[in-house]
Amino acid sequence: MRQAMEREGITDSLWLNVGARVDKDYDKEIAMQRARRGVRALGLEWVDLVKRDRRGHVADTRHMVSKYLRDHGLTFREISESLGRINHTTSVHSVKQANVLLEIDKSFVDKYQIFSNA
């Protein structure tokens, strides 16, 4: 029995057998692609988020992207680099802002649904 398991690549470790070893970089890349689709669904392009544009709909979209990427495993530093920001604290602020807006602003919730379902 043990020899058959070794031939098939099955180990004694339960975690290795059920796929606990996951490629985290692949998951982050998928999250980035989905975030880019969500930005396009809201009528913007990624370069609009990277610019120093502080208009409401651009800032709200930036908050949505930060929250979405954070919820999907990216670090604050990775989020700030992807949005062209120098400091990771802007990403921390954006995630906090998105959480607050999701609780109190119905239009933000509707836009976030469009963003996350794209």
Secondary structure, DSSP 8 states (H G I E B T S, - for coil): -HHHHHHTT--S-HHHHTT----HHHHHHHHHHHHHHHHHHTT--HHHHHS----HHHHHHHHHHHHHHHHTT--HHHHHHHTT-S-THHHHHHHHHHHHHHHH-HHHHHHHHHHHH-
